[in-house]
Amino acid sequence: MCGIVAAVSRRNIVPILVQGLQRLEYRGYDSCGVAVHAASLGQSQGGLRRARSTARVSELMDQVQADQVEGGTGIAHTRWATHGAPAV
């Protein structure tokens, strides 16, 4: 079953989004992802930053930390593929 979590704040909301996904894990999923608007924290890079995984949410958190995905506005999801195979 799919799940969606979204947040807006003046601080980095990625940990909050990932925690929301962890709370949805019991529902089952085959992939997950997070996307944030980086400019909302005043970063010079700006734009959309994202991370996706076909593994557990804990793997997604590792990827988010490695890629330094941060933002103040964002959305995260879990997906149960009903059409097509899971892909990153």
C-alpha positions in Angstrom: 0.0 0.0 0.0 1.3 3.5 -0.8 1.9 6.2 1.7 2.7 9.9 1.5 4.2 12.3 4.0 4.8 16.0 3.5 6.2 18.9 5.6 7.1 22.6 5.5 9.4 24.2 8.0 12.2 26.8 8.4 14.5 24.0 9.3 15.6 20.8 7.5 12.6 18.5 7.3 14.2 15.5 5.8 14.6 13.6 9.1 10.9 14.2 9.8 9.9 12.9 6.4 12.0 9.8 6.8 10.6 9.2 10.3 7.1 9.5 8.7 8.1 6.8 6.2 9.4 4.6 9.0 6.0 4.8 10.6 4.4 3.6 7.4 6.7 0.6 6.9 4.3 -1.8 8.5 1.9 -1.3 5.6 4.3 -2.9 3.1 6.1 -1.3 0.2 8.7 -2.1 -2.5 10.3 1.3 -3.0 10.5 4.7 -1.2 11.7 8.2 -1.9 12.0 11.7 -0.7 12.2 15.0 -2.6 12.8 18.5 -1.1 13.1 22.0 -2.4 16.7 22.9 -1.3 16.3 26.7 -1.8 13.8 26.8 1.0 16.7 26.7 3.5 18.6 29.5 1.7 21.1 27.1 0.0 22.8 28.5 -3.0 22.3 25.3 -5.0 18.5 25.6 -4.8 16.2 23.4 -6.9 14.8 20.0 -6.3 16.9 17.4 -4.4 15.8 13.8 -4.2 16.8 10.3 -3.1 15.1 7.0 -4.0 15.5 3.4 -2.9 14.1 0.0 -3.7 15.3 -1.2 -0.3 14.2 -0.4 3.3 13.6 3.2 4.6 16.9 2.9 6.6 18.7 2.5 3.3 17.0 5.7 2.1 18.2 7.5 5.2 21.8 6.4 4.5 21.4 7.7 0.9 19.9 11.0 2.1 22.9 11.6 4.4 25.5 10.6 1.8 23.9 12.9 -0.8 23.3 15.7 1.8 19.7 16.1 0.8 18.3 18.9 2.9 15.4 21.3 2.5 12.5 23.0 4.3 9.7 21.9 2.0 9.3 18.4 0.9 7.4 15.2 0.3 8.2 11.5 0.8 6.5 8.3 -0.3 6.4 4.6 -0.1 5.1 2.7 -3.2 3.6 -0.7 -3.7 4.1 -1.4 -7.4 0.8 -2.4 -9.1 2.1 -1.7 -12.6 5.7 -2.3 -13.6 8.7 -3.3 -11.6 10.2 -1.2 -8.8 13.0 1.0 -10.2 15.4 3.6 -8.9 
